[in-house]
């Protein structure tokens, strides 16, 4: 299972998610929390087996309401 957060520097029409194991992710998370006044982090999770995605879910403010 892998967890990702949204790269807030990615273009709106092509969402890019960064793995939480990526060293730059801490900076992305801090920037996102500052921009959103600490309310939320947009992100996704993916469960895969043998390289095949079994489940994935993206969380945004719209899906969390």
N, C-alpha and C positions, 0 to 999 in steps of 0.2 A: 504494500500500500504506500502510495506517495502523496504528500500534501504540498500544495502550491499556493502562492499568493499572487495577486495580480501585479504586474509591473506597471506602475502608474505612469511610467514614461513611454509606454507603448502607444501607438496610434489607436484611436477609438475604434476604427473599423477593423482592426486586427489585434484582438486581445492577446497579450503574451503573459503567460504565467511562469513564475520562477519557483523552482523547487526550494523548500525550506532548508535543504542541505547545502544550497549554494551560499557561498560566503557573502555575496552582495545582498542577499535576502534581508539581512538585518537592517541595512540602510533603506531598502524598499519599504519594509514594514514600518520603520520609524517615520519615513516621509508620508506614508499613507495615513498613519495614525494622526500625525500633525495636521494633514490636510482635512481629515474628517473629524477633527476635534476628539480623537480617541474613541469614536463610536464603534467602528467596525473595520475589518480587513476583508476585502473581496478576495475570494480564492476558490480553490477546487481541490477535490480529492480524486484519486484514481486507484482502482484495484486492478492489478493485472497478474496474469499467470502465464509463464512461458512466452512472454512478449506480447500476449494478447490481452487487450483491455476487456475486463469483465464488467466493470462498473465505473462510471465517472459522474461527478456532480459539481456544478459551478454554483457558488454562492455570491450573490450581489445584493445590494440593498433591496432590489425589487423581489428577489426570491426569499428574503428573510422576513418579509413583513407579514 
